[in-house]
Amino acid sequence: MDITNKRVLITGGSGFLGRHIVEAFDKEGAETTVLRSRDRDMTELGQVNQAFTEHRPEIVVHAAADVGGIGYNRLYPADIFRNNLIMTTNVFQAAKEARIEKLVIIGSACAYPGEVDGLMAEDDFLDGPLHDSVECYGFSKRALFIGAKAFREQYGLNSIFLILTNLYGPWDKFDPRESHVVAALIRKFVEAKANGDPQVECWGTGKPIREFLYVEDCAEAVVRATQVYDKPDPLNMGTGTGTSIRELSEVIPEVVGYTGQAVWNASKPDGAMRKVLDVTKMKAELGWEPRTSLRDGLRKTIDWFVENEMVAAV
C-alpha cells in the first residue's frame, strides 16, 4: 500500500509509542491526525464515531491503551480490563462504519501464555493461560485479535494485528507508578548518581529474561507493516534477543556513569520468567529488522531523560 497522502488517524498518538508512530508516518508523506484522550473519550462510542466522521481516515492505527508496569497492573486491574476492552470495541465499530481501508492494531507480548519455553511464536499466541502479573491487560490484547477476526469475517474489515515486545526510548513513562522496567531503572540510576546514593534497589531477583525494542525502530516497523502486510494472522515485532533484568541493571549504570551497587529486593514480583519473541516471520514478511542496539538505544534514552527530566519524571 502506498501511504503517500493517505489520511492516517492514530489513536493514542500523543502517547509514548503513538508520537513516534506519527513521526514515522509523517516521514513517509502521510497526512496524520492524532486522536488524544484529552480531546475525545474513547470509551464513549459516540465520541469515537464523531472523530472518524470528522477526520475521514483511510488508515487507522489503534495504539491507545491503558497500560503500565507490574505495579500499575496490580493497582488498577479493573480499570485496565474495562478501559481497554471498551476502547477496542469502539474502534472496531467506528472503523466498520467509516469503511476505512486498513486498521492497524497494536498488540502486546503480554497476551502470550505466561509460561513459554523458548521463543514465542505466532502459532502459540492463544495456547495457554496468561501470567497473573499481566492477566487483565494481556486478555484485553487477546480480545483485540479475536475482535479483528470477527469483524473481518462478518463485515470484511481489513485489519492487521501486530504483537509488540517491550519498548523503551524517548517519551517513555518514567513515573514509578506507571513505568516499565527500562524507564524505571533509568530513573533510579540517574537520580542515584545525581544524589550520590551508594546503592539502588531493584525489584525481584533479576533473573527474568526480556526483549527490548527501541521505540523509533518499532514505529518504523509499524509503518512498514502498514505498507506491505495484509494477512489476518498475528505478526511479532521485536529483536528476538533476550536480556536478563540483571544484565540490564548492569548496562544502564555503565551508560549513566553510576558506580554504586544494585541491591535486589526479592520480595517484589518478577513477572513471567521469559518473554522473547520469534521474529522469523517479521523478517520474512516485512524485509525489515531493528537497527538500534540495546546499548545505543539506552544511551539515547538516558540522554533524553537527563535533558527532559522535569517533564519525564512526573
Backbone torsions as a table, in degrees:
resi	resn	phi	psi	omega
1	MET	NA	128.8	174.8
2	ASP	-83.3	117.4	-176.3
3	ILE	-98.0	4.3	177.7
4	THR	-59.7	126.2	-180.0
5	ASN	65.9	8.1	175.3
6	LYS	-73.0	142.0	176.4
7	ARG	-82.0	115.4	-175.4
8	VAL	-117.8	120.5	176.6
9	LEU	-101.5	127.7	-176.0
10	ILE	-118.7	110.0	175.8
11	THR	-75.2	142.4	-175.8
12	GLY	68.3	23.8	-174.4
13	GLY	-70.8	-8.9	175.3
14	SER	-102.4	3.8	179.0
15	GLY	-84.6	-172.9	-176.0
16	PHE	-56.1	-62.5	179.2
17	LEU	-72.3	-41.0	-173.7
18	GLY	-56.0	-43.0	-177.3
19	ARG	-65.8	-31.1	177.1
20	HIS	-74.5	-34.2	175.5
21	ILE	-64.1	-41.5	177.3
22	VAL	-57.3	-49.0	-179.7
23	GLU	-60.1	-40.9	-178.4
24	ALA	-66.8	-40.1	177.0
25	PHE	-68.4	-39.3	177.8
26	ASP	-58.5	-39.8	-180.0
27	LYS	-62.7	-28.0	-179.3
28	GLU	-91.5	5.9	174.4
29	GLY	86.9	14.2	176.9
30	ALA	-78.9	160.5	175.5
31	GLU	-101.0	99.4	-171.2
32	THR	-94.3	144.9	172.8
33	THR	-131.0	138.0	-178.2
34	VAL	-103.2	130.8	173.7
35	LEU	-100.6	104.0	-175.3
36	ARG	-96.3	146.8	179.8
37	SER	-65.3	-29.2	-179.6
38	ARG	-74.3	-17.7	179.1
39	ASP	-96.9	-33.9	-179.0
40	ARG	-138.2	136.5	174.1
41	ASP	-86.7	106.7	-174.3
42	MET	-74.3	-5.6	173.1
43	THR	-86.5	1.1	176.7
44	GLU	-111.9	112.4	-175.6
45	LEU	-57.9	-39.9	-179.1
46	GLY	-58.4	-39.9	-179.4
47	GLN	-71.7	-35.4	177.0
48	VAL	-67.6	-45.6	177.0
49	ASN	-58.5	-40.8	-179.9
50	GLN	-62.4	-40.7	179.1
51	ALA	-65.0	-41.4	179.0
52	PHE	-65.6	-39.7	179.2
53	THR	-66.5	-40.2	-177.5
54	GLU	-68.9	-42.3	-172.0
55	HIS	-97.3	-13.2	177.2
56	ARG	47.0	55.7	-177.2
57	PRO	-68.9	147.8	171.5
58	GLU	-96.7	-29.4	176.9
59	ILE	-129.1	138.1	175.0
60	VAL	-123.2	129.9	173.0
61	VAL	-109.2	115.0	-177.5
62	HIS	-94.4	94.2	-179.1
63	ALA	-110.3	-4.1	-179.7
64	ALA	-68.8	140.0	178.7
65	ALA	-162.7	150.9	169.5
66	ASP	-95.6	105.5	-168.4
67	VAL	-147.1	151.9	175.7
68	GLY	-163.3	-169.1	179.5
69	GLY	-83.5	-167.4	-177.0
70	ILE	-57.8	-43.8	-179.3
71	GLY	-62.1	-43.0	179.0
72	TYR	-63.9	-40.7	179.7
73	ASN	-63.7	-33.4	179.8
74	ARG	-74.6	-31.5	-176.9
75	LEU	-81.7	-34.9	-169.6
76	TYR	-129.2	47.0	-176.7
77	PRO	-62.4	-38.5	-178.6
78	ALA	-68.5	-41.8	178.1
79	ASP	-62.0	-44.3	179.6
80	ILE	-59.5	-46.8	-179.6
81	PHE	-60.7	-53.0	-175.7
82	ARG	-65.1	-52.8	-172.4
83	ASN	-62.6	-43.7	-178.2
84	ASN	-68.7	-39.7	179.3
85	LEU	-66.7	-43.0	-178.5
86	ILE	-67.8	-44.2	177.1
87	MET	-58.6	-40.3	-179.0
88	THR	-61.8	-51.6	-177.9
89	THR	-66.1	-33.7	178.1
90	ASN	-66.4	-40.9	179.0
91	VAL	-65.5	-43.6	177.2
92	PHE	-58.1	-47.5	-177.0
93	GLN	-64.1	-44.5	-179.4
94	ALA	-66.4	-39.1	179.2
95	ALA	-64.7	-38.9	177.6
96	LYS	-64.2	-46.8	-178.4
97	GLU	-64.7	-36.1	-177.3
98	ALA	-82.1	-8.3	179.6
99	ARG	54.9	47.9	-179.1
100	ILE	-69.1	160.6	-178.4
101	GLU	-77.8	-35.8	-175.6
102	LYS	-157.0	134.9	175.0
103	LEU	-112.5	122.4	179.6
104	VAL	-104.8	115.6	-173.8
105	ILE	-103.9	127.9	179.7
106	ILE	-92.7	108.2	176.9
107	GLY	-96.6	-169.4	-175.9
108	SER	-148.1	146.8	176.0
109	ALA	-65.4	-15.1	175.9
110	CYS	-61.9	-19.1	-178.5
111	ALA	-84.3	-6.3	174.2
112	TYR	-71.5	159.8	175.0
113	PRO	-54.1	148.2	-175.5
114	GLY	-68.4	-29.5	-179.1
115	GLU	-120.5	105.9	-178.9
116	VAL	-129.3	129.6	174.9
117	ASP	-87.6	128.9	179.4
118	GLY	79.5	-154.1	-176.7
119	LEU	-80.4	149.8	178.4
120	MET	-88.0	110.3	-179.5
121	ALA	-100.2	151.0	-174.9
122	GLU	-54.7	-34.4	-179.2
123	ASP	-65.5	-17.0	-178.0
124	ASP	-96.7	6.2	-168.5
125	PHE	-56.4	-40.8	-176.0
126	LEU	-104.9	11.0	-172.1
127	ASP	-91.8	70.1	174.0
128	GLY	136.5	163.5	-179.1
129	PRO	-69.8	154.4	177.8
130	LEU	-76.6	159.4	174.9
131	HIS	-72.6	141.7	-176.9
132	ASP	-55.0	-34.7	-173.5
133	SER	-69.0	-20.3	-177.8
134	VAL	-132.0	22.8	-170.7
135	GLU	-57.8	-49.4	-175.9
136	CYS	-67.7	-44.3	178.9
137	TYR	-67.2	-45.0	179.6
138	GLY	-61.1	-39.9	178.3
139	PHE	-62.9	-39.8	180.0
140	SER	-63.3	-32.1	178.2
141	LYS	-76.4	-34.2	172.5
142	ARG	-62.9	-37.9	179.0
143	ALA	-62.3	-34.2	175.6
144	LEU	-58.7	-45.3	-178.9
145	PHE	-65.2	-46.6	179.4
146	ILE	-63.5	-40.8	178.1
147	GLY	-62.5	-39.8	178.7
148	ALA	-61.4	-42.4	177.8
149	LYS	-63.5	-42.9	-177.8
150	ALA	-65.4	-44.7	-178.7
151	PHE	-71.3	-28.7	174.9
152	ARG	-68.4	-44.5	-176.8
153	GLU	-67.6	-44.2	-174.6
154	GLN	-85.8	-36.6	-172.7
155	TYR	-117.8	-4.3	-179.0
156	GLY	73.3	22.4	-179.8
157	LEU	-70.7	118.4	-179.1
158	ASN	-79.7	118.1	-179.8
159	SER	-145.5	156.4	172.2
160	ILE	-125.9	151.3	-174.8
161	PHE	-122.0	114.2	-176.0
162	LEU	-106.3	126.1	-178.8
163	ILE	-99.8	110.0	-175.4
164	LEU	-94.6	143.0	173.0
165	THR	-84.6	-169.9	-179.6
166	ASN	-66.7	128.4	-179.5
167	LEU	-105.4	155.6	173.9
168	TYR	-153.4	161.0	178.0
169	GLY	146.7	-173.3	178.3
170	PRO	-57.6	142.1	-179.4
171	TRP	74.1	13.0	173.0
172	ASP	-63.6	167.2	176.1
173	LYS	-85.0	115.6	-178.8
174	PHE	-104.3	-2.1	174.8
175	ASP	-66.9	126.3	-177.4
176	PRO	-56.7	-24.3	-179.4
177	ARG	-73.2	-20.8	-174.2
178	GLU	-126.5	-11.7	-170.2
179	SER	-73.3	147.5	169.2
180	HIS	-86.4	-179.4	-164.9
181	VAL	-64.0	-42.1	-176.8
182	VAL	-63.7	-50.6	-179.5
183	ALA	-62.7	-40.5	-179.9
184	ALA	-61.6	-44.9	-178.8
185	LEU	-70.9	-37.7	177.2
186	ILE	-58.9	-48.8	-179.5
187	ARG	-60.8	-44.2	-178.4
188	LYS	-60.6	-46.5	-176.0
189	PHE	-74.7	-35.7	176.5
190	VAL	-64.1	-45.8	-179.4
191	GLU	-68.7	-35.9	178.4
192	ALA	-64.2	-39.6	177.1
193	LYS	-64.6	-45.2	-178.7
194	ALA	-63.3	-34.6	-177.0
195	ASN	-91.4	-7.2	-177.6
196	GLY	71.6	26.4	-179.4
197	ASP	-70.7	137.7	-177.4
198	PRO	-77.2	-18.7	-179.5
199	GLN	-150.8	160.4	-179.4
200	VAL	-128.2	130.1	177.0
201	GLU	-82.5	129.8	176.3
202	CYS	-116.3	141.2	-176.7
203	TRP	-75.6	144.1	172.2
204	GLY	80.4	-153.6	-177.9
205	THR	-103.1	-15.1	-176.4
206	GLY	84.7	-1.5	-175.1
207	LYS	-81.4	-29.2	-178.0
208	PRO	-55.9	145.4	178.8
209	ILE	-103.5	129.9	178.2
210	ARG	-131.0	167.2	178.7
211	GLU	-120.3	138.3	-174.1
212	PHE	-129.1	125.4	-178.5
213	LEU	-116.1	127.4	179.3
214	TYR	-66.5	134.0	-167.8
215	VAL	-63.3	-33.8	179.2
216	GLU	-67.8	-36.0	174.4
217	ASP	-63.6	-42.6	-179.9
218	CYS	-61.1	-45.6	179.8
219	ALA	-60.7	-39.9	176.8
220	GLU	-61.6	-40.4	179.7
221	ALA	-67.5	-36.7	177.5
222	VAL	-61.9	-43.3	177.7
223	VAL	-64.2	-43.6	179.5
224	ARG	-60.6	-43.4	178.8
225	ALA	-63.9	-38.3	177.3
226	THR	-59.8	-37.1	-177.0
227	GLN	-75.8	-39.5	-167.0
228	VAL	-122.0	-12.1	-175.2
229	TYR	-106.6	127.5	-176.5
230	ASP	-135.0	16.3	-177.2
231	LYS	-90.5	150.6	178.7
232	PRO	-74.9	-16.4	-178.7
233	ASP	-69.1	144.4	179.6
234	PRO	-64.7	154.8	-179.0
235	LEU	-132.6	118.1	176.4
236	ASN	-67.7	146.3	175.8
237	MET	-138.2	109.7	-177.8
238	GLY	-167.9	-156.4	179.5
239	THR	-107.3	-23.9	-175.8
240	GLY	77.6	7.1	-177.8
241	THR	-115.0	126.8	179.9
242	GLY	-93.4	144.8	177.8
243	THR	-136.7	130.4	178.3
244	SER	-73.6	154.2	177.9
245	ILE	-62.5	-33.0	177.2
246	ARG	-64.8	-42.9	176.2
247	GLU	-61.3	-43.0	178.9
248	LEU	-59.0	-40.0	-178.7
249	SER	-73.0	-8.1	174.3
250	GLU	-94.7	-37.6	-178.5
251	VAL	-71.7	-43.1	-176.2
252	ILE	-59.7	-50.8	178.7
253	PRO	-63.6	-29.6	175.5
254	GLU	-61.3	-45.1	180.0
255	VAL	-69.6	-39.1	179.4
256	VAL	-67.4	-33.0	-174.4
257	GLY	90.1	24.5	178.7
258	TYR	-90.2	130.8	-174.8
259	THR	-111.1	8.3	178.9
260	GLY	-78.8	-161.8	-173.2
261	GLN	-116.0	141.2	172.2
262	ALA	-89.8	129.0	179.3
263	VAL	-116.7	129.0	-173.3
264	TRP	-96.1	129.0	178.3
265	ASN	-101.6	93.9	-174.1
266	ALA	-71.3	-6.7	176.2
267	SER	-76.6	-14.4	178.2
268	LYS	-87.6	153.5	-174.1
269	PRO	-71.6	147.7	175.2
270	ASP	-91.0	-30.0	-169.0
271	GLY	79.7	-166.4	178.3
272	ALA	-59.4	146.4	-175.3
273	MET	-77.0	-25.6	-179.1
274	ARG	-149.0	128.6	176.1
275	LYS	-143.6	96.3	178.4
276	VAL	-137.3	130.4	-175.3
277	LEU	-86.1	147.4	168.5
278	ASP	-84.1	116.5	-175.3
279	VAL	-108.6	20.0	178.3
280	THR	-58.1	-46.9	-178.0
281	LYS	-66.2	-39.3	178.5
282	MET	-57.4	-48.2	-178.2
283	LYS	-62.8	-39.4	-178.4
284	ALA	-71.3	-44.1	-175.3
285	GLU	-75.5	-38.0	-175.2
286	LEU	-97.2	-19.8	-172.6
287	GLY	60.4	39.6	-171.8
288	TRP	-145.2	150.6	168.8
289	GLU	-152.8	157.6	-175.0
290	PRO	-60.2	148.0	-178.2
291	ARG	-105.0	-16.8	-171.1
292	THR	-100.6	122.3	177.2
293	SER	-70.2	161.0	-179.5
294	LEU	-60.6	-45.4	-178.3
295	ARG	-64.1	-42.9	179.2
296	ASP	-65.5	-40.9	178.8
297	GLY	-65.0	-40.1	177.5
298	LEU	-64.9	-39.5	179.4
299	ARG	-62.5	-44.5	178.5
300	LYS	-62.3	-41.4	-178.2
301	THR	-68.3	-43.0	179.4
302	ILE	-64.5	-44.2	178.1
303	ASP	-58.9	-42.5	179.6
304	TRP	-64.8	-43.6	-178.8
305	PHE	-62.5	-43.1	-179.8
306	VAL	-63.0	-39.8	-178.9
307	GLU	-73.8	-26.1	-174.3
308	ASN	-121.4	27.9	-170.4
309	GLU	-57.4	-38.0	-177.6
310	MET	-65.5	-30.4	177.8
311	VAL	-83.4	-47.2	-172.1
312	ALA	-70.9	-28.9	-172.1
313	ALA	-79.8	-16.1	-177.0
314	VAL	-86.9	NA	NA
